Amino acid sequence: MQKKFLKKVEKSQTLLLNEQSRRLQQEGGKIYKFGFGQSPFLPPETVIEKLQSAAHRKEYSPVQGIPELREAVARFHQQLDRVEIEGKMC
C-alpha cells in the first residue's frame, strides 16, 4: 500500500494579519485598516487595462500591501490629515 502525505497547510496570511492588528489594538495601538470588500462599481478603464496586462502573473500581492504603496499612503495622510503613520511592514 502506498503512503499518501498531505501537504502542510500554512495559516492564512490574512488571518495572521487580523490577529496581529487585533493584538496591537488591544495593547492600545491605533490601527488603520485599508482592507476593502467587493466594489459596487466598475474600476476605471485604465485600472482594467493594468489588470489585464498583469493577468499572466499568478501570485497575489503581499497581504500587508505593496511596500511602496504603503509608504505613499502614509505620506499622503501625514500631509493631508497631519497624522503620524508609518507605512513600514510589521
N, CA, C and O of each residue as an XYZ file, in Angstrom:
360
protein
N       0.852     -1.179      0.000
C       0.000      0.000      0.000
C       0.899      1.244      0.000
O       1.848      1.343      0.777
N       0.584      2.162     -0.865
C       1.367      3.393     -0.985
C       0.891      4.421      0.046
O      -0.307      4.660      0.201
N       1.853      5.019      0.743
C       1.505      6.052      1.725
C       1.265      7.376      1.007
O       1.976      7.728      0.066
N       0.272      8.083      1.461
C      -0.018      9.412      0.902
C       0.216     10.432      1.993
O      -0.186     10.245      3.142
N       0.857     11.487      1.625
C       1.148     12.542      2.581
C       0.405     13.810      2.202
O       0.365     14.202      1.036
N      -0.166     14.427      3.184
C      -0.854     15.687      2.941
C       0.144     16.822      3.039
O       1.036     16.814      3.888
N      -0.010     17.763      2.192
C       0.837     18.949      2.239
C       0.447     19.774      3.463
O      -0.734     19.989      3.733
N       1.445     20.224      4.186
C       1.178     21.052      5.361
C       0.536     22.363      4.902
O       1.042     23.036      4.004
N      -0.563     22.703      5.523
C      -1.278     23.922      5.162
C      -0.871     25.031      6.125
O      -1.022     24.908      7.341
N      -0.360     26.098      5.565
C       0.044     27.246      6.368
C      -1.183     28.052      6.774
O      -2.206     28.027      6.089
N      -1.077     28.753      7.872
C      -2.158     29.626      8.321
C      -2.295     30.789      7.336
O      -1.296     31.300      6.828
N      -3.500     31.192      7.080
C      -3.784     32.282      6.149
C      -3.081     33.564      6.589
O      -3.163     33.961      7.751
N      -2.390     34.205      5.645
C      -1.723     35.472      5.939
C      -2.733     36.543      6.338
O      -2.436     37.411      7.159
N      -3.918     36.480      5.759
C      -4.961     37.442      6.108
C      -5.376     37.259      7.568
O      -5.529     38.234      8.303
N      -5.556     36.005      7.981
C      -5.924     35.751      9.376
C      -4.807     36.169     10.324
O      -5.073     36.729     11.387
N      -3.557     35.900      9.946
C      -2.430     36.320     10.782
C      -2.390     37.836     10.931
O      -2.149     38.356     12.020
N      -2.627     38.534      9.836
C      -2.635     39.999      9.864
C      -3.759     40.517     10.755
O      -3.562     41.465     11.516
N      -4.939     39.900     10.664
C      -6.065     40.300     11.512
C      -5.756     40.056     12.988
O      -6.072     40.887     13.841
N      -5.140     38.914     13.284
C      -4.772     38.617     14.670
C      -3.761     39.626     15.199
O      -3.873     40.104     16.328
N      -2.778     39.940     14.371
C      -1.745     40.883     14.782
C      -2.333     42.275     15.016
O      -1.997     42.925     16.007
N      -3.193     42.735     14.131
C      -3.777     44.072     14.305
C      -4.711     44.104     15.516
O      -4.776     45.107     16.227
N      -5.433     43.005     15.747
C      -6.310     42.929     16.921
C      -5.483     42.993     18.214
O      -5.858     43.673     19.169
N      -4.343     42.268     18.225
C      -3.464     42.277     19.397
C      -2.890     43.682     19.637
O      -2.876     44.164     20.770
N      -2.426     44.324     18.581
C      -1.881     45.673     18.720
C      -2.946     46.648     19.215
O      -2.655     47.540     20.012
N      -4.169     46.478     18.744
C      -5.275     47.341     19.176
C      -5.577     47.116     20.661
O      -5.817     48.069     21.402
N      -5.563     45.854     21.085
C      -5.811     45.539     22.498
C      -4.721     46.115     23.398
O      -4.966     46.411     24.567
N      -3.517     46.270     22.847
C      -2.406     46.845     23.599
C      -2.432     48.370     23.583
O      -1.526     49.021     24.102
N      -3.473     48.927     22.988
C      -3.627     50.381     22.968
C      -3.132     51.053     21.703
O      -3.167     52.279     21.604
N      -2.677     50.287     20.745
C      -2.202     50.865     19.488
C      -3.350     51.299     18.600
O      -4.435     50.720     18.648
N      -3.113     52.308     17.798
C      -4.129     52.773     16.859
C      -3.886     52.074     15.528
O      -2.781     52.135     14.988
N      -4.884     51.426     15.008
C      -4.771     50.645     13.784
C      -5.619     51.287     12.697
O      -6.784     51.617     12.924
N      -5.037     51.464     11.518
C      -5.757     51.970     10.349
C      -5.886     50.807      9.377
O      -4.887     50.310      8.857
N      -7.108     50.379      9.137
C      -7.340     49.248      8.248
C      -7.737     49.768      6.872
O      -8.653     50.578      6.734
N      -7.029     49.285      5.865
C      -7.300     49.706      4.499
C      -7.815     48.546      3.653
O      -7.659     48.549      2.432
N      -8.424     47.562      4.295
C      -8.987     46.440      3.561
C     -10.313     46.848      2.926
O     -11.083     47.621      3.495
N     -10.551     46.326      1.769
C     -11.769     46.683      1.054
C     -12.530     45.415      0.676
O     -11.937     44.366      0.425
N     -13.816     45.532      0.643
C     -14.654     44.429      0.188
C     -14.879     44.551     -1.308
O     -14.133     45.235     -2.009
N     -15.891     43.894     -1.775
C     -16.213     43.937     -3.196
C     -16.759     45.310     -3.562
O     -17.627     45.849     -2.877
N     -16.246     45.860     -4.636
C     -16.650     47.190     -5.079
C     -18.038     47.159     -5.732
O     -18.340     46.228     -6.479
N     -18.881     48.154     -5.465
C     -20.201     48.203     -6.091
C     -20.165     48.813     -7.497
O     -21.200     48.873     -8.161
N     -19.001     49.263     -7.961
C     -18.898     49.887     -9.279
C     -17.686     49.347    -10.025
O     -16.765     48.798     -9.419
N     -17.693     49.504    -11.321
C     -16.569     49.048    -12.141
C     -15.375     49.973    -11.942
O     -15.545     51.175    -11.742
N     -14.177     49.422    -11.997
C     -12.994     50.278    -11.899
C     -12.821     51.102    -13.173
O     -13.391     50.764    -14.210
N     -12.046     52.171    -13.103
C     -11.779     52.969    -14.310
C     -11.097     52.108    -15.382
O     -10.425     51.126    -15.065
N     -11.274     52.476    -16.613
C     -10.726     51.712    -17.742
C      -9.211     51.543    -17.627
O      -8.687     50.484    -17.974
N      -8.497     52.566    -17.145
C      -7.038     52.455    -17.015
C      -6.654     51.361    -16.020
O      -5.647     50.676    -16.202
N      -7.453     51.198    -14.974
C      -7.193     50.144    -13.988
C      -7.436     48.777    -14.620
O      -6.657     47.847    -14.415
N      -8.504     48.659    -15.378
C      -8.816     47.399    -16.061
C      -7.679     47.021    -17.006
O      -7.287     45.856    -17.076
N      -7.149     48.005    -17.732
C      -6.044     47.743    -18.655
C      -4.796     47.263    -17.906
O      -4.124     46.334    -18.355
N      -4.489     47.883    -16.781
C      -3.321     47.466    -15.983
C      -3.516     46.046    -15.458
O      -2.583     45.242    -15.466
N      -4.731     45.742    -15.004
C      -5.013     44.391    -14.511
C      -4.857     43.364    -15.629
O      -4.312     42.280    -15.418
N      -5.339     43.715    -16.816
C      -5.219     42.792    -17.944
C      -3.753     42.556    -18.300
O      -3.367     41.438    -18.641
N      -2.938     43.607    -18.220
C      -1.526     43.457    -18.581
C      -0.764     42.609    -17.559
O       0.300     42.075    -17.872
N      -1.294     42.483    -16.350
C      -0.630     41.688    -15.306
C      -1.326     40.354    -15.075
O      -0.975     39.629    -14.144
N      -2.304     40.020    -15.905
C      -3.103     38.803    -15.696
C      -2.276     37.527    -15.787
O      -2.678     36.498    -15.244
N      -1.141     37.572    -16.455
C      -0.297     36.376    -16.581
C       0.381     36.015    -15.259
O       0.853     34.891    -15.091
N       0.430     36.953    -14.333
C       1.038     36.676    -13.028
C       0.015     35.943    -12.167
O      -1.151     36.335    -12.108
N       0.453     34.881    -11.502
C      -0.482     34.072    -10.731
C      -0.498     34.401     -9.252
O      -1.451     34.052     -8.555
N       0.531     35.061     -8.758
C       0.610     35.274     -7.317
C      -0.170     36.518     -6.884
O      -0.389     37.444     -7.665
N      -0.574     36.507     -5.632
C      -1.231     37.659     -5.041
C      -0.183     38.663     -4.588
O       0.990     38.324     -4.430
N      -0.606     39.874     -4.386
C       0.257     40.866     -3.742
C       0.397     40.471     -2.285
O      -0.409     39.689     -1.781
N       1.411     40.997     -1.592
C       1.530     40.687     -0.161
C       0.265     41.128      0.586
O      -0.318     42.167      0.276
N      -0.145     40.335      1.563
C      -1.340     40.665      2.345
C      -1.189     42.031      3.004
O      -2.151     42.793      3.095
N       0.020     42.336      3.462
C       0.267     43.617      4.136
C       0.280     44.781      3.146
O       0.281     45.940      3.559
N       0.291     44.490      1.872
C       0.300     45.544      0.864
C       1.665     45.680      0.223
O       2.655     45.137      0.715
N       1.708     46.402     -0.870
C       2.947     46.656     -1.589
C       3.701     47.746     -0.832
O       3.154     48.826     -0.607
N       4.948     47.482     -0.434
C       5.685     48.434      0.412
C       5.690     49.877     -0.120
O       5.467     50.815      0.645
N       5.941     50.056     -1.406
C       5.982     51.419     -1.969
C       4.617     52.100     -1.863
O       4.536     53.301     -1.605
N       3.560     51.338     -2.060
C       2.214     51.899     -1.957
C       1.891     52.247     -0.510
O       1.286     53.287     -0.247
N       2.286     51.392      0.432
C       2.063     51.678      1.854
C       2.744     52.983      2.263
O       2.162     53.812      2.963
N       3.991     53.149      1.811
C       4.733     54.368      2.133
C       4.050     55.597      1.519
O       3.959     56.644      2.161
N       3.574     55.468      0.283
C       2.900     56.586     -0.385
C       1.601     56.959      0.345
O       1.296     58.140      0.513
N       0.850     55.959      0.770
C      -0.395     56.214      1.510
C      -0.080     56.878      2.846
O      -0.779     57.801      3.262
N       0.966     56.412      3.515
C       1.363     57.005      4.796
C       1.752     58.472      4.603
O       1.330     59.330      5.379
N       2.555     58.766      3.574
C       2.951     60.165      3.295
C       1.736     61.036      2.991
O       1.641     62.172      3.456
N       0.813     60.491      2.210
C      -0.402     61.236      1.852
C      -1.168     61.653      3.108
O      -1.553     62.813      3.249
N      -1.385     60.701      4.018
C      -2.158     61.001      5.228
C      -1.368     61.853      6.221
O      -1.957     62.606      6.997
N      -0.044     61.739      6.199
C       0.762     62.626      7.036
C       0.581     64.077      6.591
O       0.451     64.980      7.417
N       0.575     64.284      5.276
C       0.438     65.639      4.741
C      -0.995     66.150      4.843
O      -1.221     67.279      5.279
N      -1.960     65.332      4.447
C      -3.349     65.772      4.399
C      -3.991     65.838      5.776
O      -4.631     66.831      6.124
N      -3.820     64.782      6.557
C      -4.515     64.672      7.838
C      -3.649     65.030      9.044
O      -4.132     65.088     10.175
N      -2.352     65.269      8.783
C      -1.406     65.606      9.862
C      -1.362     64.515     10.932
O      -1.330     64.807     12.128
N      -1.363     63.261     10.490
C      -1.255     62.136     11.414
C       0.093     61.452     11.181
O       0.609     61.427     10.063
N       0.641     60.910     12.240
C       1.911     60.206     12.147
C       1.642     58.726     11.852
O       1.208     57.971     12.723
N       1.900     58.345     10.643
C       1.684     56.961     10.218
C       2.953     56.482      9.555
O       3.579     57.209      8.783
N       3.330     55.250      9.863
C       4.440     54.634      9.160
C       3.887     53.575      8.222
O       3.017     52.795      8.608
N       4.377     53.541      7.012
C       3.919     52.554      6.046
C       4.771     51.309      6.034
O       4.633     50.466      5.147
N       5.665     51.183      7.023
C       6.560     50.038      7.069
C       5.797     48.772      7.426
O       4.769     48.806      8.101
N       6.336     47.654      6.950
C       5.735     46.355      7.247
C       5.987     46.024      8.710
O       7.020     46.391      9.271
N       5.037     45.327      9.322
C       5.174     44.899     10.712
C       6.173     43.778     10.824
O       6.425     43.283     11.923
